[in-house]
């Protein structure tokens, strides 16, 4: 075993001394948080080019109210009252008389104006919009633009248009809109946590207001952090083993250690690299948050599980990468196998959305109990406010341990054959045969 630890130390020192490791250690969180900071820094960067929109009002009753609403918006919201700096684009509405004889031709002509950039878009208000009939196309309000789905003008128009429609329909029903305005006000639903009672004092605590960033932030950050640690600790083993094999360094090492000891030494080195990354990524935020008196946001109860999942998964994934690296003959072979080997780490990232939305659904439970996905998905579910039943993390961890032992055992058998084999690259079926027969 001392030889294994010397191999692990050699692998660890070789990894952490490289510029790639140091850059990855620094740039990993930067890229992870880059999109968030980019959104914060660019949230005020708005295209202030004026938007001209043609309005074809076939009802003959709503165009003027839209013009008035646009003018009021332009006066209040477009420029800063103090500096006069333009903050938003002005919405310039242009009323176009409807062509009842050839409505489709009019739509084509207006579309051509949009293509020539004379207009940003055009709006068509149906003739029966005030007295809608079921399934009648004449009651529709349609907005035509190059990118209507993401258009801010379309979203803004919905507000004043519906306000005016509501007022006119009330008047036609003989109801004064001013008298019933309070009846139509929207009521917001505040999200609060559950109320709890202190077991010692009997005091009932107040419910805390729900906060999306506080609820989802730790879960997503730990998930991404786990992925980064796998990438800097496990993934490089494929390339490392392949290089030592092709350069015949492995043959020299096998003169003093067994193939399994060589693989185990590399695995321990990869685990040590991940632990170094974890120490940096976990200790730095803990120290910063503690110094800012924000220690209450640190999920201390999750950190032991984070380390347990990271260690077991590092052995599981690392053994797979090392085994595949031993089967490679050329660098292009390693490149071809890199993506399939990373799938068990990547698929949980694709499942973030549905698991975050329903963390205790049957699908989320079974996916988080599938050993290759457990380290990432179970940790994600445990980090959410809903929590998980106490038995699930233990069952999941037991499954990961069993899968890790099997992976290391099978990878060791593949490594023993592949590390000394030269020439033809084995097929996956052949790798399976090596794992079974040795």
Helices and strands as residue ranges (DSSP letters): H 2-16, H 19-42, E 51-57, H 63-77, E 91-95, H 103-115, E 121-125, G 137-139, E 141-145, G 148-150, H 152-172, H 177-180, G 181-184, H 212-233, H 236-246, H 249-253, H 259-291, G 295-297, H 300-327, H 331-350, H 352-357, H 362-368, H 371-383, H 390-418, H 428-437
